[in-house]
Amino acid sequence: MKTHTFTYVACTCGHRGAIVQTYDPTPPAGWYHAWLRDLSSGGGYEGIDELFAETKPSCPECGRSLTPQDVVGRSELNEDALLKLARR
């Protein structure tokens, strides 16, 4: 079953966005994908946090590179919970 993890970030200029990760452990190989929602990918993060190093998020409003220090929250939904939200 797919699981979606949302990492919410806020820029110092006030803009907010999220890094969305999807995991599907279904055999044979399973898969993983991460993408940016309401963020740009022009950041310069080079630290040890793999999620930020992979996606390199930046603020689309002011261009500031976002880092793990900009995280304001996280949530996780499985496929069933996501479908229930979509039906509302």
N, C-alpha and C positions, 0 to 999 in steps of 0.2 A: 504494500500500500504506500502510495506517495505521501511524503511529509514535506510541508512548506514551512520554512523558518524565515521570519521577517526580522531584520535588524534595522531599527529605526535610528536615523541620525538627524541632527539639527546643526545647521551652520550658525556661526556667530551673527550673520546678517539676518537670521530669522527663518530662512528657508528650511524646509523639512523634506526628507525623502526616505527611501528604504533600500536595503540590499536584500534581495529575495533569493533564497536557496531552495532548491527542490531536490529531494532524495527519493530514489525508487530502488529499494533493495531486491526487487523481483529477480529471481534467477533467469537466465544463467549468469549474467554479469552485473546487473544492476547499473544505475547511472546517477550522476550528480550534475546539476547545472546551477549557476549563480548569475543573476542579472540585476541591473539597477532600475529602480522605479523613481521617477522624478529627480534623478541625479544625472550628472555627466560622468564620462569615464576619462577625464583628463587629469586626474590627480597624480601626485608624485610620491605616494606612500611607498616606502621601501623597508618597512619594519618587519617584525617577526609574526604579526597577525596575518595568517594565510588568507583570510577572506578579504581584507583590505589590500593586501599585496596583489591578489589576483584581479580584483575588480577596479582598483585605483579610483575610487569615487571622488568627485569634486562637485561643488555647488554650481548649478547652472545659472544662478543669479549673479554671483560675484566672482566665480572662478576659483575660490579657495579650495585647496586640497583637504579632503576630510580624512580623519584618522580615528582609531578606536576611542580616543578621548571624546569624540563627538557623538557617541552612542547614547541615546536617551531611552531605549527600551528594546525588548525582544519579545516575540510571540511565536508560537508554533501551532500549526494546524495540520491535521491529517486530511486525506482526500474527502472523507465523509463530512467533516466539519466545514470544509471549504465549499462543498456542494450545497450544504444547508444555508450558508451565508448567501450564495448566489441565487437561491430560490426566493429569498425575502423580497 
